[in-house]
Amino acid sequence: MMNDAWKNGMSAEEARAAMEKDPDLLWELPAEDEPAEEAPVEAAPVDETPRVPIQEELRRVDKMYGEALGYAHEFIDDIKNGKPFDFNEAAPLVNDFIDSVFRNESAAAAISKLKAFDEYTYTHCINVSILAVILGKRLGYSRDRLELLGIAGLFHDAGKAVIPNNILNKPDKLTDEEMNIMRTHPLRGYQILKDQPGIPMEVLRGCLEHHEKHDGSGYPRGLKGDEISDFSRLLTVVDVYDALTSRRVYKDPMPPGQVLAMMYKWRVTDFHPNIVEEFIKSLGVYPVGSFVRLSSGKHAVVVDHNPVDPLHPSVRVVYDSRMHQIPMVTVNLADEGDKVKITDVINPDEYKVDVYRLIQ
């Protein structure tokens, strides 16, 4: 049973002290000064699945996402109600994510950002799982490692299920006391998950460490550099990206391209070296679904990224300079040279543009 410190919230320093006093709080966790084990990066891709058009994969991933949402409701609600759940049931779902990512990684990434969902508590874990698989694929992870990484993403925020709703869904800024309570969720999640029979250490550490930062300023243990596990480093990146690009009770979503630019600025302090750069390469400088203004003055939506030339993706031109709809035409900006290029990333909500409809 959790002690009163959990109810009152605790700082990172207090969390350290609590762990020292309570031997049951952490279980078989590597010492803070023990370097995290690096997963080998493979030179070859883990699959040779032919890439399918995004419109074709969107139909598949739409159904898959609905099934994932149902599963998220089940396990999160079970945690809230103190009921047992089996983390192994997530494996088939995560393998569906992996298959989709290898058919067309942009489809799964796009639907998580563009289709209207109003259940952040449930969608966030799905999005983090999918985005982690996309980044893991970019880094050359084996199929088995991708499955484990996807499961870690799905359960990384398990502790938020026991955070009071008046804090979790508060529309205003949290007080210091409320923020301290919110910051207990990695430890709470760890304590919940460690009771799962046979749960891998990588999943436990992903839950516990996904708010640690490369420079040691994160929580709950203030780990830095190689003290943070490799899964946790990936989850930290995709967790931040999804949080900032999602609609919350207290904020509107930010455009993906703008968020990636912000994360690039934070790459030295918050994230492991080169991981943000690899994440940007996996999604594109302008992720699929980005609403952009072109040098011609027309407005377009990005429908495919270009790994070879990330500044020149394929776009679907949909509005003129005055935001009047025009006959849609798809243009590969790489074929246009300097004649047409992206000049600005726009928040589609400002113009009430349904980007998901435009990319189908």
C-alpha positions as CSV (number, residue, x, y, z in Angstrom):
1,M,0.0,0.0,0.0
2,M,1.4,3.4,-0.9
3,N,2.5,5.7,1.9
4,D,1.2,9.2,2.5
5,A,4.0,10.7,0.5
6,W,2.2,9.6,-2.7
7,K,-1.0,11.4,-1.6
8,N,0.9,14.6,-0.9
9,G,3.1,14.5,-3.9
10,M,6.9,14.5,-3.8
11,S,9.9,16.1,-5.5
12,A,12.6,14.2,-7.3
13,E,14.8,14.4,-4.2
14,E,11.9,13.1,-2.0
15,A,11.3,10.3,-4.5
16,R,14.9,9.2,-4.1
17,A,14.6,9.2,-0.3
18,A,11.3,7.3,-0.5
19,M,12.9,4.6,-2.6
20,E,15.8,4.2,-0.1
21,K,13.4,3.8,2.8
22,D,10.9,1.5,1.0
23,P,12.7,-1.6,-0.4
24,D,9.4,-2.7,-2.0
25,L,9.1,0.5,-4.0
26,L,11.6,-0.6,-6.6
27,W,12.3,-4.2,-7.5
28,E,15.4,-5.5,-9.2
29,L,16.1,-2.1,-10.8
30,P,19.7,-1.4,-12.0
31,A,21.6,1.0,-9.8
32,E,21.5,4.7,-10.8
33,D,25.2,4.7,-11.7
34,E,24.9,1.5,-13.7
35,P,25.1,2.4,-17.5
36,A,22.1,1.4,-19.5
37,E,22.5,-1.5,-21.8
38,E,22.6,-0.4,-25.4
39,A,20.5,-2.4,-27.9
40,P,22.6,-3.2,-31.0
41,V,21.7,-1.1,-34.0
42,E,21.3,-3.3,-37.1
43,A,22.6,-2.2,-40.5
44,A,19.7,-3.8,-42.4
45,P,16.0,-3.1,-42.1
46,V,14.1,-5.8,-40.1
47,D,11.6,-6.4,-42.9
48,E,11.3,-6.0,-46.7
49,T,7.6,-5.4,-46.8
50,P,6.8,-3.4,-50.0
51,R,5.6,0.1,-49.2
52,V,2.0,0.7,-50.1
53,P,0.3,4.1,-50.9
54,I,-0.7,6.0,-47.8
55,Q,-4.4,6.1,-48.8
56,E,-4.5,2.3,-48.9
57,E,-2.8,2.0,-45.5
58,L,-5.0,4.6,-43.9
59,R,-8.0,2.4,-44.4
60,R,-6.2,-0.5,-42.6
61,V,-4.8,1.7,-39.8
62,D,-8.2,3.4,-39.2
63,K,-9.7,0.0,-38.2
64,M,-6.5,-1.0,-36.2
65,Y,-6.6,2.3,-34.3
66,G,-10.2,1.7,-33.3
67,E,-9.3,-1.8,-31.9
68,A,-6.3,-0.3,-30.1
69,L,-8.6,2.3,-28.5
70,G,-10.9,-0.4,-27.2
71,Y,-7.9,-2.2,-25.6
72,A,-6.6,1.0,-24.1
73,H,-9.9,1.6,-22.4
74,E,-9.9,-1.9,-21.0
75,F,-6.4,-1.9,-19.4
76,I,-6.5,1.7,-18.2
77,D,-9.9,1.3,-16.6
78,D,-8.8,-2.0,-15.0
79,I,-5.9,-0.2,-13.4
80,K,-8.2,2.6,-12.2
81,N,-10.5,0.0,-10.6
82,G,-7.7,-2.0,-9.1
83,K,-8.4,-5.0,-11.4
84,P,-5.8,-7.4,-12.7
85,F,-4.8,-7.2,-16.4
86,D,-2.5,-9.2,-18.6
87,F,0.2,-7.1,-20.4
88,N,0.8,-10.1,-22.8
89,E,-2.5,-9.3,-24.5
90,A,-0.9,-6.2,-26.0
91,A,1.5,-8.2,-28.2
92,P,-0.9,-8.9,-31.1
93,L,-1.9,-5.3,-31.2
94,V,1.7,-4.1,-31.2
95,N,2.5,-6.5,-34.0
96,D,-0.3,-5.0,-36.0
97,F,1.4,-1.6,-35.4
98,I,4.7,-3.0,-36.6
99,D,3.2,-4.5,-39.8
100,S,1.5,-1.2,-40.6
101,V,4.7,0.8,-40.0
102,F,6.5,-1.4,-42.5
103,R,3.8,-1.0,-45.1
104,N,3.7,2.8,-44.8
105,E,5.0,4.4,-41.6
106,S,3.3,7.7,-42.5
107,A,-0.2,6.3,-42.3
108,A,-0.1,5.3,-38.6
109,A,1.7,8.5,-37.7
110,A,-0.8,10.6,-39.5
111,I,-4.0,9.0,-38.2
112,S,-2.9,9.5,-34.6
113,K,-2.5,13.2,-35.2
114,L,-5.2,14.0,-37.7
115,K,-8.3,12.0,-36.9
116,A,-10.6,13.6,-34.3
117,F,-10.2,11.8,-31.0
118,D,-11.2,13.4,-27.7
119,E,-9.8,10.9,-25.3
120,Y,-6.2,11.9,-24.7
121,T,-5.8,9.6,-21.7
122,Y,-6.4,6.6,-23.9
123,T,-5.0,7.8,-27.3
124,H,-1.7,9.0,-25.9
125,C,-0.5,5.5,-25.0
126,I,-1.4,4.2,-28.5
127,N,0.3,7.1,-30.2
128,V,3.5,6.7,-28.1
129,S,3.6,3.0,-29.0
130,I,3.2,3.6,-32.7
131,L,5.7,6.5,-32.8
132,A,8.2,4.5,-30.8
133,V,7.9,1.6,-33.3
134,I,8.5,4.1,-36.1
135,L,11.6,5.5,-34.4
136,G,12.8,2.0,-33.5
137,K,12.5,1.0,-37.1
138,R,14.6,4.0,-38.2
139,L,17.3,2.9,-35.7
140,G,17.3,-0.6,-37.1
141,Y,15.7,-2.5,-34.2
142,S,15.0,-6.2,-34.7
143,R,11.3,-7.4,-34.9
144,D,11.5,-8.7,-31.3
145,R,12.9,-5.4,-30.0
146,L,10.3,-3.5,-31.8
147,E,7.5,-5.6,-30.2
148,L,9.1,-5.0,-26.8
149,L,9.4,-1.3,-27.5
150,G,5.8,-1.0,-28.6
151,I,4.6,-2.7,-25.5
152,A,6.7,-0.4,-23.4
153,G,5.1,2.6,-25.2
154,L,1.6,1.3,-24.6
155,F,2.2,1.0,-20.9
156,H,4.6,3.9,-20.3
157,D,1.9,6.1,-18.6
158,A,0.2,3.3,-16.6
159,G,0.7,5.4,-13.5
160,K,-1.6,8.2,-14.7
161,A,-4.6,5.8,-14.3
162,V,-4.3,6.4,-10.6
163,I,-3.8,10.1,-10.7
164,P,-7.0,11.9,-9.5
165,N,-9.1,13.1,-12.4
166,N,-9.3,16.6,-11.0
167,I,-5.5,16.9,-11.5
168,L,-5.2,14.8,-14.6
169,N,-7.9,16.7,-16.5
170,K,-7.6,20.1,-14.9
171,P,-8.1,22.9,-17.5
172,D,-6.0,25.4,-15.6
173,K,-2.3,25.5,-14.5
174,L,-1.5,22.9,-11.8
175,T,-0.4,24.2,-8.4
176,D,3.0,23.1,-7.1
177,E,1.3,20.5,-4.9
178,E,-0.7,19.2,-7.8
179,M,2.4,19.1,-10.0
180,N,4.2,17.1,-7.4
181,I,1.4,14.6,-7.4
182,M,1.4,14.4,-11.2
183,R,5.1,13.7,-11.1
184,T,4.6,10.6,-9.1
185,H,3.0,8.8,-12.1
186,P,6.2,7.1,-13.3
187,L,6.8,5.6,-9.9
188,R,3.2,4.7,-9.5
189,G,3.2,3.0,-12.9
190,Y,6.3,1.1,-12.1
191,Q,4.8,-0.2,-8.9
192,I,1.7,-1.3,-10.8
193,L,3.6,-3.0,-13.6
194,K,6.2,-4.8,-11.5
195,D,3.5,-7.0,-10.1
196,Q,2.8,-8.3,-13.6
197,P,4.2,-11.9,-13.9
198,G,7.1,-12.0,-16.3
199,I,7.1,-8.4,-17.4
200,P,10.4,-7.4,-19.0
201,M,12.7,-5.0,-17.3
202,E,12.8,-2.9,-20.5
203,V,9.0,-2.2,-20.1
204,L,9.4,-1.4,-16.4
205,R,12.3,1.0,-17.0
206,G,10.4,2.7,-19.9
207,C,7.6,3.4,-17.5
208,L,9.8,4.6,-14.7
209,E,12.3,6.7,-16.8
210,H,10.3,8.3,-19.6
211,H,10.5,11.7,-17.9
212,E,14.2,11.6,-17.3
213,K,16.3,14.0,-19.3
214,H,19.8,13.7,-20.8
215,D,21.2,16.5,-18.6
216,G,19.8,15.0,-15.4
217,S,17.1,17.6,-14.9
218,G,14.2,15.1,-15.3
219,Y,12.4,13.0,-12.7
220,P,11.8,10.8,-10.7
221,R,15.5,9.9,-10.1
222,G,17.4,12.7,-12.0
223,L,19.2,10.2,-14.1
224,K,21.5,11.5,-16.9
225,G,23.2,10.4,-20.0
226,D,23.8,6.6,-20.3
227,E,22.1,6.0,-16.9
228,I,18.9,6.2,-18.8
229,S,17.9,3.0,-20.7
230,D,17.8,3.0,-24.5
231,F,14.0,2.3,-24.6
232,S,13.4,5.2,-22.2
233,R,15.4,7.6,-24.4
234,L,13.1,6.7,-27.3
235,L,10.0,7.0,-25.3
236,T,11.0,10.4,-23.9
237,V,11.2,11.8,-27.5
238,V,7.9,10.4,-28.8
239,D,6.1,11.2,-25.5
240,V,7.0,14.9,-25.8
241,Y,6.1,15.0,-29.5
242,D,2.7,13.4,-28.9
243,A,1.9,15.6,-25.9
244,L,2.6,18.8,-27.7
245,T,0.8,17.8,-31.0
246,S,-2.3,16.6,-29.2
247,R,-5.4,18.4,-28.0
248,R,-5.6,18.7,-24.3
249,V,-8.2,20.1,-21.9
250,Y,-5.9,23.1,-21.3
251,K,-4.3,23.6,-24.7
252,D,-4.8,23.3,-28.5
253,P,-2.5,21.0,-30.5
254,M,0.6,22.5,-32.0
255,P,1.5,21.8,-35.7
256,P,3.9,18.8,-35.9
257,G,6.6,20.7,-37.9
258,Q,6.6,23.4,-35.3
259,V,7.0,20.9,-32.5
260,L,9.9,19.1,-34.2
261,A,11.6,22.5,-34.6
262,M,11.2,23.1,-30.8
263,M,12.5,19.6,-30.0
264,Y,15.5,20.2,-32.2
265,K,16.4,23.2,-30.0
266,W,16.1,21.1,-26.9
267,R,18.1,18.2,-28.2
268,V,21.3,19.0,-26.3
269,T,19.7,19.2,-22.8
270,D,16.6,16.9,-22.9
271,F,17.4,14.1,-25.3
272,H,20.2,11.6,-26.0
273,P,22.6,12.7,-28.8
274,N,21.2,12.3,-32.3
275,I,17.9,10.8,-31.3
276,V,15.8,13.9,-32.2
277,E,17.6,14.1,-35.5
278,E,16.7,10.4,-36.2
279,F,13.1,11.0,-35.2
280,I,12.8,14.0,-37.5
281,K,14.2,11.8,-40.3
282,S,11.6,9.1,-39.5
283,L,8.7,11.5,-39.8
284,G,10.1,14.1,-42.2
285,V,10.8,17.8,-41.5
286,Y,7.2,18.3,-42.5
287,P,5.3,15.2,-41.3
288,V,2.4,13.8,-43.3
289,G,-0.7,15.9,-42.6
290,S,1.2,19.2,-42.1
291,F,-0.7,22.1,-43.4
292,V,1.6,24.4,-45.3
293,R,1.8,27.6,-47.3
294,L,3.8,27.4,-50.5
295,S,6.0,30.1,-52.2
296,S,3.3,30.4,-54.8
297,G,0.9,31.6,-52.1
298,K,-1.2,28.5,-52.3
299,H,-2.0,26.2,-49.4
300,A,-1.3,22.5,-49.3
301,V,-1.3,19.4,-47.1
302,V,1.8,17.2,-47.0
303,V,0.8,13.7,-48.2
304,D,4.2,11.9,-48.2
305,H,7.6,12.7,-46.8
306,N,10.8,12.4,-48.8
307,P,13.6,10.6,-46.9
308,V,16.2,11.6,-49.5
309,D,15.2,15.3,-49.6
310,P,13.2,16.0,-46.4
311,L,12.6,19.7,-47.2
312,H,10.8,18.8,-50.4
313,P,7.9,16.3,-49.6
314,S,4.9,15.5,-51.8
315,V,2.0,17.9,-51.2
316,R,-1.6,18.1,-52.2
317,V,-2.5,21.7,-53.2
318,V,-6.0,22.4,-51.9
319,Y,-6.5,26.2,-51.4
320,D,-5.4,29.4,-53.2
321,S,-3.7,32.3,-51.4
322,R,-7.1,33.5,-50.0
323,M,-8.0,30.1,-48.7
324,H,-10.6,29.5,-51.4
325,Q,-10.8,25.8,-52.4
326,I,-9.4,24.9,-55.8
327,P,-9.2,21.6,-57.7
328,M,-6.8,19.4,-55.8
329,V,-3.5,18.4,-57.4
330,T,-0.6,16.5,-55.9
331,V,2.9,17.9,-56.4
332,N,6.2,16.3,-55.6
333,L,8.2,19.4,-54.5
334,A,11.5,17.6,-55.2
335,D,10.6,17.8,-58.9
336,E,9.9,21.5,-58.7
337,G,13.4,22.6,-57.8
338,D,13.3,26.1,-56.5
339,K,10.2,27.1,-58.3
340,V,7.9,26.0,-55.5
341,K,8.8,25.4,-51.9
342,I,7.3,25.5,-48.4
343,T,7.5,28.8,-46.8
344,D,5.4,28.4,-43.6
345,V,3.7,25.7,-41.5
346,I,0.1,26.7,-40.5
347,N,-2.1,25.5,-37.7
348,P,-5.1,24.0,-39.6
349,D,-7.4,24.7,-36.7
350,E,-7.1,28.4,-37.3
351,Y,-8.9,27.9,-40.6
352,K,-11.1,25.0,-39.5
353,V,-9.4,22.7,-42.1
354,D,-10.0,19.0,-41.8
355,V,-6.6,17.8,-42.8
356,Y,-7.5,14.1,-42.4
357,R,-10.2,14.4,-45.0
358,L,-7.8,16.0,-47.4
359,I,-5.1,13.3,-47.3
360,Q,-7.5,10.4,-47.9
